[in-house]
Amino acid sequence: MAPRRKKVYEGKAKILYEGTEPGTLVQYFKDDATAFNAQKRATIEGKGVLNNRLSEFFMNGLTNIGVPNHFIRRINMREQLIRQVEIVPLEVIVRNFAAGSISKRLGIEEGTLLPRPIVEYSFKNDELGDPMVSEEYIIAFGWATQQDLDDIVSLALRVNDFLSGVFYGVGIKLIDFKIEIGRVWDNDFMRLIVADEISPDSCRLWDMKTGQKLDKDVFRRDLGNLTDAYTEVARRLGLMPANTTSLKPTAIN
């Protein structure tokens, strides 16, 4: 019987376990879906399998263009081996088009092209609802330095360029996305890398022709079957057979 793994952290969509090698963790993708700071919850069969595969695809793509990230390899359908990092307590949001909270705050119609990609930050705290914070707050409270923020913006915009191009190539508009950043040390040298995940859970994705939503807004706004939406993203990216209409877990193992 295999020894029981030590759980390091459990979030709304993932569980982290101690890794099999020093300085690593195993990231397990759950089928749980939450919205509105977990006020709305459901279990969506197959969501974790899809997000594991999609996040692997995007992280490998970032590695190939020289954007450092925590991904090492996929272990199985629901788990991947990642580098252990110290998470900067911020959600880094990049917006290309208005949607969600920025539309509510500023009265901009959803789908409006923004003058340029806008990077903003939320303080990672579920109890407070991940409030939006300014660079002044971040530096004053010591969550990151000005140099860190310069590096974070550079990373975020490189990720945006990569994702925008990949999605454009398969007829999907990248409205916005969020990433998390981790600190790693190589001897005494600290550097920042992309961490957490990149999946339809953390992006807004609209079909370029129809405007159909292919992201977690399907769940937030009761627009249909979330697994079908994520499966469509995976199918367009070539991660599932072209004739796939519903999730077949064995097809993406």
Secondary structure, DSSP 8 states (H G I E B T S, - for coil): ------EEEE-SSEEEEE-SSTTEEEEEE-SEEEETTTTEEEE-TTHHHHHHHHHHHHHHHHHHTT--BSEEEE-SSSEEEEE--EE-SEEEEEEEE--THHHHHH---TT-EEEEEEEEEEE--GGGT--EE-HHHHHHTTSS-HHHHHHHHHHHHHHHHHHHHHHHTTTEEEEEEEEEEEEEEETTEEEEEEES--STTSEEEEETTT--B-STHHHHTT-S-HHHHHHHHHHHTTSS-TT--S--GGGG-
